[in-house]
């Protein structure tokens, strides 16, 4: 097993190594994407002519995406065959070789720690979700090059639902019971989709394999000539010399830290921090997921201290060069608007923004979240947060597991999940197998088992009484 990057808690982060990681991608997934796509036609010409000349390559990407949509469970991956017999044989063989090479867990994976992390995510339920949306996603947007890829991939500030739901479509399968360890789990299957999508994005932006990329890949105009995401990425352009590769190793490692370290840091900020053993189990679970995603072992952290040093270093490096134009505020503000629209009570509608500002601080300002909500919302939120620890310490004399923070975040989490995740009228419908598992999980989350009945009664008044299961497909309660 390799140690975390240069033992960051002891000697600091090796900036030269991180510099190199900006030009490192994912050889297995990149080779697979190249086999699927083939060689682009990139001769000078009008944008429309280039799209026409490469129509077969775009069709191969679409064919592979349709096949990957059927990757729902871990067990069948090793023997996967394309369901569509009309698929081009070289595309089918590329996908089959990829899943067989990439689906195994690393030798250092500890199943007991993974199962503990799953239990922690499940126990915290809607709290887990609201922290991911109010802390992890905003922190994702801070690194300018990463934000630019997200912006380019379908102009996501206009389609934030898609980003939120696609993130949930990976996080839920990973963290649900058996997601990484059981044949009927879906975590590995979903991660392998995301991994190959990253490689496809790189191939589209660079118009070929990373090792063949020019120092500067010039943009194609006009971008307005297409609404297809693959066409937009193909036309986007990229300065490899100054920015490294898109979706590079440093950016992938940073993103995985937002799902693990930032989540655990947020629990601490809310007075709900876990034990050291539980925090390290959670980090370990996401390190295993990172391995399946193609992240190098030396870019992972095994303790909160190491994670804090590594995350801060990566974020500082990302901030070092101010982006022009800066798309980050558009992404952050769109995310907040999406969450706020899911809450019907006007004064509470601003809580996602205020929660994000509290949990992310400087990062919130980077992504355009200022916390400048109406005074009534700010006053109520500040009163709740200020009184949390005092109230919790007093109430725990009678109810040891009482938590006002958990009550507030569970209520926010319910509204975001019910409206943004489970409403199948929104962009990127979640597949039925995942939607059904989330639905079952929501049922188990309907009551906070650690809270007294009267707290659950308050929660029911602010959400819905009874089961949180969807009452019918395509709607929320």
N, C-alpha and C positions, 0 to 999 in steps of 0.2 A: 504494500500500500504506500503510495506517495504521501508525504505530509502536506498540510495546507501550504499555500504559496509562501515560501521563504519564512515560515513561522512568524506571521505578521505581529503577533503579540510580543514577540521577543526582539525582533530586529527590524521591523518595518516592512513595507511592501517594496518589492523589487520593480521599480518603474521601468527599467529596461525590458524586463520580461513582459510586463503589461503592454509596452510599446509593440513588442513582437506579436502579442496576442491580438492586436488590432488588425494584423495582416494574416491571421490564422483563421481558418473557417472549419469545415467538417469534411474531411476527405471522403468518407464513406457516402454520406448523403449527397455531396457535390458530384461524386462520380455517378451516383444513381440518377440525379437530375440530368446530367449530361447525356447519359444513355437514353433517357426518356425523350429528351428534347431534340438531341442532335445538334447540328451546327447551324447557327443563325445566318441568314442573309443580311448583311449590314452595309451593303454598298450604298453610296450616296443616292438619295432619291426622296420623293415626297413621302411624308409619314404614311399616308394611305396606301401608297405603292408598297412600302416595306411591310405593312400589315398583311397585305395580300400575298406578297412573296413568301411570308412566313406562316401563312394560314395553316399549313400542315403541322408545324411545330406547336402552334397554339392549340390545335386540335388534340395533339398528343398530351399536352398538359391537362386539358379538360378530361381526356379519357382516364389519365392516371388519377385525377381528383375524384372522378366518379367511382373508381375502384377503391380508393382509400376510404371513401365514405362508408364502405361496408366493413371496415376494421372496427368492430365494436367490442370484442372480447380478446383477452390475451391468449387463451388456449389455442385457437385455430391458426395463429400466425405462422407457426413453424411449418404447417402444411398448406399454407394459403395458395389458392389458385384463383385466377380471375373468373368471376361469375359470367362475364361477357365474353363469349368465345370469338366475337368479332374484333376483340382488342388485338392490336398489332403484336406479334410474338415477342419482339425485342422489348416493348414496353412492359409486357407481362413478365418476362424473365427478369428484367431490371427490378421490378417491384418484389418479385418472389425472392431474389437473391438478397435484396435489402432487408426484408423483414427477418429472414433467417440469420443474417449476420448481426442484426442490431437488437433483437428482442431479448437477449439474455441479460440477467442482472449481473452486476460485477461480483467478483469473488468476495469482496469485503462487505457486501450487503448483510445487514443483521436483521433478520425477520422479526425478532422480538421488538427491536426498537422501531421498526416500521409500523408494526401493529400498535405500539404505544402511541405513536404519532397520529395514526388513524383515529384512535380512541379520543385523543385530545381534541382533534378537529371536530369529531362528532359531538363530544360533550359540550363544546362551546357553540356549536350550531350557527344560528344567525349572527352571533357575535363574530365568528370566523369570517363570514361573508362580508359584513360591513367593514371590517378591518382591511380586507383585501381590496375593497372598492374605495375606501377613504384613505388608505395609506399605501398599499402595495402599487396599485395602478398609477396614482399620482407620482410616486417615486420613479416608476418606469419612464415617465415622460421627461424627467429632469435631464438625462443625458441627450444632448442635442442630436447626435447622429441617429440614435435609436428613435427619438421622436420623429425625425425626418422620414425614416423608413415607415413608421406607423402612419404618418401623414400621407406618404406617397402610396401606401397600400390601400387605395380606395378612398383617399381623402377622409380619414376617419373622424375628423371633427364634425363632419356632416352625418356620420353613421356610427355614433358612439355606441349605440345598442349593440352593433356588430362586435365591436372590440370587447365590451363587457361580457357578452354572451360567449364569444370565442375563448376568452380567458376562463370563464366558468366551465366551458366544455372541456378544458384540460385539467383544471384544479379539482373539480369534483371527482372525475374518474380516478385521479391519483390518490386522493385522500379518503375516498370511500373504502369501506372494509374490503380487503383483498385486492385493492386497486393495482398494486405492484407485485403481489405475491401469489395470487390465485388465478387459475385458468378462467374462471367466470368473472374476474375483475376486468376493468377496462382501461386502467392507467397506462400500461405499456402501449396498448394499441393506439390510444389517443396521442401519447407523446411521440410515437413514431410518425404519425400524421404531421404533427407540428414540425418535427425535425426535417421532414422532406419538404414541407412548405417553405421553411427557412431557406433550404438549398435552392428551391425553385425561385424564390424571390431574388436570391443572389444571382442566379443565372440570368434572370430577366433583366435586372438592373445593369449587370456587367455585360450582358449580351454574349454570355459564354462562360466557360469554366473560370474560377477565381485565379488559377495559376496562369491563365492566358490573358488576364484583364490588362487593358491599357492603363497608363497612369491617370488619364482623364477620359472618362466615357462621356462624350458630349450628349446633351439633351436633344431630343427630337421635338419638333414643333409642327403643328399646334397640338398641345395636349388636349385641348377641348374637342379634338376630333373623335374621341372615344370615351365611353363610359365604362368599359371593361377594365377590371383591375389589372389583368395581365398586360393589356396594352399600355395602361398608364405606367406600370413599372418598367416596361420595355423602353418607354420614351423618356423616362425620368432623368437619366444621366447621373454620374457619380464621379467625384474627385478621389480616386483611390490613393494617390500620393499624399494628400492632406488628411483624409478621413479614414484611411484603412478600408477594409472590406465591409460591405453591409452585413448586418447580423453576424459580426465577428465573435471570436471566443470571449473577449472581454465583455462585450455587450450581453452575450448569452449568460455568462456567469453573473453579471450584475442583475439581470432580470430574475434569475432564480433566487438571488439573495432578497429581492423584494418580496418574494412569496414565502420565504422562511425567516430571515433575520428581521426584516421590517415588521412582519406579523408579530414576532415574539417581542420586539422592541415596543410595539404598540400596546401589547398586553401589559407590559411593565408600566407604561405611561398611564394606563387606566387603573393601576393598582391591582391588576389581575395576573401579575407575573407568575410564571411557572417555576418549578424547582430546576436546579441545574441539570439533573438527569433528564427531566422531561424536555427542557429546551434543546439539549443535545440530541435527544431522540428525534425531535422535530427537524432539526438541522440535518440529521442523518437521512431521514426519509427523503428530503428534498435533494440531498446530495446524490442519492441513488437515482432519483428522477432526472437529475442533471446529467448523470452518466448516460442514461438511456437517450437523453436529448443530444448527446454528443459533446458535452462540456468536459474539458480536461480536468483530471483529478486535482492538479496543483492549483486550480482556480476555485476550489471549494474550501470552506471553513468548517471546522468540526466543533468549535466552541463559540459562544456569543462574543467573547473578547476578540478572537481572531476575525469573526464576521464583521464586527464593528469597525476594525481597522481596515479590512479589505474593502468594505462597502464605502467608507468615507474616502479612501484613496481613489476608488473608481469614480465616485461622484465628483470629487474635486478635479480629477482629470477631465471629466466631461464638461465641467463648468469653465475650464481654463480658457477656452476660445469661445467668446460670445457668438451665438448663431445669427446669421443674417441670410434670409429673414428668420425670425424666431417664431416657429409654429407651435411652440410648447403651450403658450397661454390659450390658444384656440382648442387644443386637445384637453387641457385641464378644465377650462370653463364648460366645454361641451359635456365632459364627464359629470361635473357637478349638476349641470342642468338636467341631465338624464336622471340622476338619482333624486333630485329635488322634485321633479314632476311626478314621481311615484308616491309622494306623500300629500295627502289631501288637507291636513290641518295647516293653515297658513303659517302660524308662528313656528311650527315644527319643521316646515318645509326647508328652512335654512340650516337645519342641523347637520346635514351631510357636509356642507361647506365649512361650517364651524368645526366639525369633527376633523375634517381634513386639515384645516389650518392648525388645530391643536396638535395633531399627531405628526405633521410633516414640517411645520415651521418654515425655515428658509426654502425648502423644496416646494412648499405650497405657493410661496410668492413667485418662484421660478416658473410655475405652470399657471400663473394668473389667478390663483385663489387667494384673495386678500382678506377674507373673513369680515368684510364690510357689509354685514347683514343688517336689516332693520334693528333698531335699538331693543325692541321687545324680545326679539329672538335671541339677540346677544346676551341680554340680561338673564333670560330664562336659562339659556345654555350655560352661562358662567355660574349661575347659582347652583345648577345641578352638578357641574364639575367641581366647584369649590366645596360643596357640601358632601361630595361622595365619600371621601375617606372618613370624615367625621361621622356621617350617618352610618357607614358600613361598620366602623369600629364599635359603635354603640349597639346597632341592631344585631351584630354577631354574638353579643352576649346571650341573646335568646335564640338566634337562628345562625349557627356557625357558618353556613354557606351563603348568607344574605349578601347581595351585591347590587347596589344601585346602578353602577356602571354597566353591569350585565343586563339589567332591566332596560336601560336606555338603548344600548346597542342591539339587544334582541328586537326591540320594537322597530328601530330603523332597519335592521337586517330583514325583518319580515316584509316590510313594505317594498324594499328594493328587490328582494327575491321574487315576491309574488307578482310584481309589475314588470320588472325588467327581465328576469330569468324565465319565468314560467308562462308568460303571455306569448302564446305561439302565433300571434298576429304580427309580432315584431320581426325585424331582419334576423337571419340566421336561425331558423327553427332548430331547436335542439333535437337530436335523433330520439326516436321513441324509447329505445332501450335506456338511454341516459335520463330522459325526462321522467320515465317511470321510476327509476332508482332515486332521483332527486325528490320525486313526489312521495315515495315511501319514507325517505329521510325527513322531509318536511313534516310528515305525520308524527314521527318520533320526536321532532323538535317542538311540537305544539305546546307543550308545557315544560317549564323550567323545573326539572326534577330536584334541583338543589335549592329552590326557593319555596317559602311557605305559601299556603293556598291563597292568602290575601294578596300576595304579590302577583301570583298568576292571574288573579281576578283583575288587578289593575292592567296587567299585560293584555288580557282578553279585551278590556274596554278600549285599549289603544290599537289593537290589531283586529282579531276576530275570535269569538268564542268557539271552543271546540277544535276540531282537527284543522290543521293548516293545509291539508291536501286540497288540490285544485278541485273545484266542484264540477267543472267540465272543461274539456280541452279548448284552448284558444282564449281563455279568459282568466282573470285573477279574481280573488275574492274581495 
